[in-house]
Amino acid sequence: MQYIGLLFEIIFFVAAAMGYLFSRGFFQSKDPEVQAKANNFRKENGWWLRIGCILVMALMGIEIFLNIKSLF
């Protein structure tokens, strides 16, 4: 059962990392309309998204470490 929890923790960590990279503008769309919407979203909410993703990555990093530690 701990392996399932570890899997979900890793999934949440990766999702938070992808959200952080999105908030930094790392991903670009080929469609100019979609890219304009993404840029507008980042302009309005980028700071909060970065802080939230960093917090989730830190929390999941600690949880992953503790979960792996308890497995061994």
Backbone as a printed PyTorch tensor [residue, N CA C, xyz], in Angstrom:
tensor([[[  0.8140,  -1.1930,   0.0000],
         [  0.0000,   0.0000,   0.0000],
         [  0.8640,   1.2650,   0.0000]],

        [[  2.0570,   1.1640,   0.5910],
         [  2.9280,   2.3360,   0.6170],
         [  3.4290,   2.6880,  -0.7700]],

        [[  3.5260,   1.6720,  -1.6470],
         [  3.9930,   1.9370,  -2.9940],
         [  3.0010,   2.7910,  -3.7690]],

        [[  1.7220,   2.5870,  -3.5340],
         [  0.7010,   3.3940,  -4.1960],
         [  0.7910,   4.8380,  -3.7190]],

        [[  0.9900,   5.0360,  -2.4210],
         [  1.1670,   6.3870,  -1.8910],
         [  2.3950,   7.0590,  -2.4630]],

        [[  3.4810,   6.3090,  -2.5980],
         [  4.7040,   6.8490,  -3.1810],
         [  4.4830,   7.2310,  -4.6370]],

        [[  3.7460,   6.4000,  -5.3630],
         [  3.4420,   6.7060,  -6.7600],
         [  2.6520,   8.0100,  -6.8800]],

        [[  1.6420,   8.1890,  -6.0330],
         [  0.8570,   9.4210,  -6.0690],
         [  1.6890,  10.6320,  -5.6630]],

        [[  2.5820,  10.4710,  -4.7220],
         [  3.4490,  11.5750,  -4.3180],
         [  4.3580,  12.0010,  -5.4740]],

        [[  4.8700,  11.0200,  -6.1930],
         [  5.7170,  11.3390,  -7.3430],
         [  4.8990,  12.0240,  -8.4380]],

        [[  3.6760,  11.5500,  -8.6580],
         [  2.8090,  12.1710,  -9.6620],
         [  2.5180,  13.6280,  -9.2910]],

        [[  2.2040,  13.8900,  -8.0220],
         [  1.9410,  15.2650,  -7.5930],
         [  3.1870,  16.1390,  -7.7050]],

        [[  4.3520,  15.5630,  -7.4050],
         [  5.5970,  16.3130,  -7.5300],
         [  5.8480,  16.7060,  -8.9870]],

        [[  5.6580,  15.7620,  -9.8980],
         [  5.8620,  16.0470, -11.3220],
         [  4.8380,  17.0620, -11.8290]],

        [[  3.5950,  16.9470, -11.3860],
         [  2.5610,  17.9080, -11.7980],
         [  2.8990,  19.3110, -11.2990]],

        [[  3.4020,  19.4220, -10.0790],
         [  3.7890,  20.7270,  -9.5500],
         [  4.9920,  21.2800, -10.3100]],

        [[  5.9190,  20.4110, -10.6850],
         [  7.0750,  20.8570, -11.4680],
         [  6.6310,  21.3580, -12.8390]],

        [[  5.6860,  20.6610, -13.4520],
         [  5.1650,  21.1050, -14.7500],
         [  4.4260,  22.4390, -14.6120]],

        [[  3.6650,  22.5990, -13.5270],
         [  2.9850,  23.8670, -13.2810],
         [  3.9700,  25.0060, -13.0860]],

        [[  5.0620,  24.7380, -12.3730],
         [  6.0840,  25.7610, -12.1700],
         [  6.7290,  26.1450, -13.5000]],

        [[  7.0590,  25.1410, -14.3040],
         [  7.6500,  25.4400, -15.6070],
         [  6.6820,  26.2120, -16.4930]],

        [[  5.3970,  25.8920, -16.4230],
         [  4.3950,  26.6590, -17.1670],
         [  4.3520,  28.1020, -16.6940]],

        [[  4.4070,  28.3030, -15.3890],
         [  4.3250,  29.6680, -14.8530],
         [  5.5420,  30.4930, -15.2380]],

        [[  6.6660,  29.8460, -15.5050],
         [  7.8780,  30.5450, -15.9380],
         [  7.9100,  30.7670, -17.4530]],

        [[  6.9440,  30.2140, -18.1880],
         [  6.8930,  30.3960, -19.6310],
         [  7.7650,  29.4150, -20.3860]],

        [[  8.0360,  28.2760, -19.7930],
         [  8.9110,  27.2870, -20.4120],
         [  8.2400,  26.5840, -21.5840]],

        [[  6.9200,  26.4270, -21.5280],
         [  6.1750,  25.7490, -22.5850],
         [  5.5600,  26.7830, -23.5150]],

        [[  5.7080,  26.5480, -24.8060],
         [  5.1580,  27.4490, -25.8140],
         [  4.1920,  26.6690, -26.7010]],

        [[  3.1120,  27.3270, -27.1110],
         [  2.1350,  26.7170, -27.9980],
         [  2.3700,  27.2030, -29.4210]],

        [[  2.0390,  26.3570, -30.3800],
         [  2.1840,  26.7480, -31.7790],
         [  1.0200,  27.6060, -32.2470]],

        [[ -0.1040,  27.5010, -31.5380],
         [ -1.2830,  28.2980, -31.8720],
         [ -1.1560,  29.6670, -31.2170]],

        [[ -1.1400,  30.7590, -32.0030],
         [ -0.9420,  32.0860, -31.4050],
         [ -2.0620,  32.5070, -30.4450]],

        [[ -3.2810,  32.0480, -30.7010],
         [ -4.3950,  32.4150, -29.8220],
         [ -4.2430,  31.7460, -28.4520]],

        [[ -3.8780,  30.4830, -28.4540],
         [ -3.6710,  29.7570, -27.2010],
         [ -2.4800,  30.3490, -26.4530]],

        [[ -1.4250,  30.6900, -27.1860],
         [ -0.2390,  31.2750, -26.5630],
         [ -0.5630,  32.6350, -25.9380]],

        [[ -1.4050,  33.4260, -26.5950],
         [ -1.7970,  34.7250, -26.0370],
         [ -2.5930,  34.5350, -24.7490]],

        [[ -3.4890,  33.5480, -24.7260],
         [ -4.2610,  33.2660, -23.5120],
         [ -3.3450,  32.7980, -22.3810]],

        [[ -2.3680,  31.9390, -22.7160],
         [ -1.4360,  31.4550, -21.7000],
         [ -0.5860,  32.6010, -21.1580]],

        [[ -0.1270,  33.4760, -22.0340],
         [  0.6650,  34.6310, -21.5820],
         [ -0.1550,  35.5500, -20.6870]],

        [[ -1.4210,  35.7550, -21.0280],
         [ -2.2970,  36.5840, -20.2100],
         [ -2.5190,  35.9420, -18.8400]],

        [[ -2.7280,  34.6210, -18.8200],
         [ -2.9090,  33.9100, -17.5560],
         [ -1.6510,  34.0140, -16.6980]],

        [[ -0.4860,  33.8230, -17.3100],
         [  0.7710,  33.9320, -16.5640],
         [  0.9810,  35.3500, -16.0410]],

        [[  0.5860,  36.3330, -16.8230],
         [  0.7430,  37.7300, -16.4060],
         [ -0.1110,  38.0300, -15.1750]],

        [[ -1.3180,  37.4840, -15.1320],
         [ -2.2360,  37.7470, -14.0240],
         [ -1.9710,  36.8670, -12.8060]],

        [[ -1.5910,  35.6040, -13.0200],
         [ -1.5290,  34.6300, -11.9220],
         [ -0.1810,  33.9490, -11.7660]],

        [[  0.8230,  34.3910, -12.4800],
         [  2.1090,  33.7060, -12.4770],
         [  2.7680,  33.6540, -11.1170]],

        [[  2.7060,  34.7350, -10.3680],
         [  3.3760,  34.7730,  -9.0660],
         [  2.7570,  33.7720,  -8.1060]],

        [[  1.4260,  33.7360,  -8.0380],
         [  0.7470,  32.8020,  -7.1430],
         [  0.9690,  31.3640,  -7.5800]],

        [[  0.9710,  31.1420,  -8.8810],
         [  1.1870,  29.7970,  -9.3930],
         [  2.5910,  29.3150,  -9.0540]],

        [[  3.5900,  30.1790,  -9.1800],
         [  4.9620,  29.8030,  -8.8330],
         [  5.0870,  29.4540,  -7.3580]],

        [[  4.5550,  30.2960,  -6.4990],
         [  4.6380,  30.0550,  -5.0570],
         [  3.9160,  28.7600,  -4.6880]],

        [[  2.7270,  28.5540,  -5.2130],
         [  1.9740,  27.3360,  -4.9200],
         [  2.6860,  26.0860,  -5.3930]],

        [[  3.2550,  26.1440,  -6.5810],
         [  3.9580,  24.9730,  -7.1110],
         [  5.2230,  24.6840,  -6.3160]],

        [[  5.9320,  25.7170,  -5.9140],
         [  7.1340,  25.5150,  -5.0940],
         [  6.7580,  24.8750,  -3.7620]],

        [[  5.6800,  25.3270,  -3.1590],
         [  5.2390,  24.7440,  -1.8890],
         [  4.8430,  23.2810,  -2.0500]],

        [[  4.1160,  22.9670,  -3.1070],
         [  3.7060,  21.5780,  -3.3390],
         [  4.9300,  20.7090,  -3.6170]],

        [[  5.8930,  21.2170,  -4.4040],
         [  7.1030,  20.4390,  -4.6780],
         [  7.8980,  20.2000,  -3.3990]],

        [[  7.9860,  21.2020,  -2.5280],
         [  8.7070,  21.0230,  -1.2670],
         [  8.0120,  19.9950,  -0.3870]],

        [[  6.7010,  20.0970,  -0.2700],
         [  5.9420,  19.1540,   0.5420],
         [  6.0520,  17.7350,  -0.0090]],

        [[  5.8940,  17.5810,  -1.3040],
         [  5.9800,  16.2490,  -1.8990],
         [  7.4090,  15.7070,  -1.8350]],

        [[  8.4040,  16.5550,  -1.9350],
         [  9.7850,  16.1140,  -1.7910],
         [ 10.0370,  15.5430,  -0.4110]],

        [[  9.5300,  16.2160,   0.6040],
         [  9.6690,  15.7190,   1.9800],
         [  8.9030,  14.4120,   2.1490]],

        [[  7.6950,  14.3440,   1.6090],
         [  6.8840,  13.1280,   1.7190],
         [  7.5450,  11.9610,   0.9940]],

        [[  8.1110,  12.2070,  -0.1850],
         [  8.7930,  11.1520,  -0.9270],
         [  9.9810,  10.6440,  -0.1270]],

        [[ 10.7630,  11.5770,   0.4230],
         [ 11.9170,  11.1990,   1.2270],
         [ 11.5020,  10.3480,   2.4270]],

        [[ 10.4770,  10.7900,   3.1530],
         [ 10.0300,  10.0390,   4.3270],
         [  9.4480,   8.6850,   3.9540]],

        [[  8.7410,   8.6340,   2.8280],
         [  8.1510,   7.3770,   2.3940],
         [  9.2410,   6.3780,   2.0000]],

        [[ 10.2480,   6.8360,   1.2640],
         [ 11.3490,   5.9510,   0.8820],
         [ 12.1400,   5.5170,   2.1100]],

        [[ 12.3190,   6.4360,   3.0470],
         [ 13.0270,   6.1080,   4.2780],
         [ 12.2870,   5.0330,   5.0640]],

        [[ 10.9720,   5.1020,   5.1190],
         [ 10.2110,   4.1090,   5.8710],
         [ 10.1480,   2.7510,   5.1560]],

        [[ 10.3700,   2.7400,   3.8380],
         [ 10.3840,   1.4680,   3.1130],
         [ 11.6400,   0.6600,   3.4180]],

        [[ 12.7250,   1.3570,   3.7130],
         [ 13.9900,   0.6490,   3.9860],
         [ 14.2310,   0.6650,   5.4430]]])
